[in-house]
Amino acid sequence: MNTYPYPALTADDAAALLARLGRTFADGRTKPLAWRVEQLTRLRALLTENRAAIADALWADLRKDRAAVDSDEIGTTVVEIDDYLEHLEEWLAPQPAEVSVPYLPDGSTAHTRFDPLGVTLVISAWNFPIYLLLVPVAGALAAGNAVVLKPSELAERTSELLGRLVPAYLDTDAVAVVQGGVEQTTSLLAQPFDHIFYTGNGVVGRIVMRAAAEHLTPVTLELGGKSPVFIDRDADIETVAARLAATKFTNAGQVCIAPDYVLTDPETADALTKALAKAIEQLYGADPKAADNYGRIVNDRHFQRLMGLTGSGRTVVGGDHDRAEKYIAPTVLRDVRPDEPVMQEEIFGPILPILTVADLDEAIAFINARSKPLAAYAFTNNDTTRARLAEETSSGAVSFGLPVMHVTVPTLPFGGVGESGMGNYHGRYSLETFSHRKAVLDVPLH
Ligand code: NAD
């Protein structure tokens, strides 16, 4: 049964769609640099010419404020597109490889080249429904692929808007949007795509990977996890609190790389609690519910899940909530035990537990006893502490002094490891993800 107000998509419909885009790819239309540049330029225009409509949709879906939409959804995606427009030709140039093999004739040469994969599928999540969909799509197009976009049904208004805008701007013979939820995605997953790029939770990540295995379709899985923050006693606590609050509570904490929990010594924990209360008030005023720049929880199911987590430890900041409005205040918990519910799953909401550890050794052991997170953060002035955290823990990324912002640097690969995902993207790394790096050996005939 179709549970969402989206058109049904049977497996036969999905097969017909794949065949249609497959014909365009086989005809060679998507391969020339000129086609790729034109599609990327149009994708850029889609974003810059529809700022107001995009902001309205995101306000309806997530109560995301317009400034955040401009920077976190449109601006960050445009930066990625501009990176391709500037560098794509250079990145696509064949890369010479040295041939120093004694049994090959003199004059043999070798190089690698990027081949597009074919028809790719991008399935994305609701929390940054523009950015998380269109950044991988930009990579797929830059690499010369056809692409099917599956926005998240939980960001309903944004999904509907993309369903209208994408065909108006991009080549409809090579790019298609499928809207819907489990039913439509299941039909898509039954098809032999040439690559599947999935962003979302690990339970569905496993479903995607199982379906892909049937056709030996390669997958990129951008998942989540509990990203820890270690705070050293030498860090300036006002700066830490301001940066922690800004990155934890943006989008009401519904960010895959949001700081999930804090590890620090008991004295720093006391100072941090006070400083966080102040920082939260500076960001959102005395009543965050009335603030235009504070978001809402995406749906009632997630609201109820998060309320279940607020029972862990002791609430020292926030705690206020309103189910009708799906509002949960920025909330800080102390005296949380590692076996309590808030420490058993990715929080993905505006709740920040502070746990105490005796020292860096204990913090590293705590992180390593759990699944590999998407990011690990630390505030410290100590070079050895930074080096030890980078060396002795495993996570998708490690970032010092400011959480979250590594995602905005297109020269860095973005992706997880272990439970937080596999593969990566952004900038040149997306090109690698959506291409086959083909080996070419050329041996002279004389
Ligand atoms: P979601 O509910 O929007 O699901 C993601 C996608 O999976 C959607 O397009 C949905 O239609 C599809 N889907 C859901 N159930 C399915 C099923 N049974 N079969 C096939 N497809 C199905 O998003 P979510 O999973 O709630 O997103 C939150 C999670 O995503 C968090 O764990 C977060 O950390 C992670 N995330 C990761 C990143 C990243 O870049 N690594 C970014 C954002 C979110």
Boltz pocket constraint, residues with backbone or C-beta under 6 A from the ligand:
constraints:
  - pocket:
      binder: B
      contacts: [[A, 123], [A, 124], [A, 125], [A, 126], [A, 127], [A, 128], [A, 132], [A, 150], [A, 151], [A, 152], [A, 153], [A, 154], [A, 180], [A, 181], [A, 182], [A, 185], [A, 186], [A, 199], [A, 200], [A, 201], [A, 202], [A, 204], [A, 207], [A, 221], [A, 222], [A, 223], [A, 224], [A, 225], [A, 255], [A, 256], [A, 257], [A, 346], [A, 348], [A, 374], [A, 416], [A, 420], [A, 421]]
      max_distance: 6.0
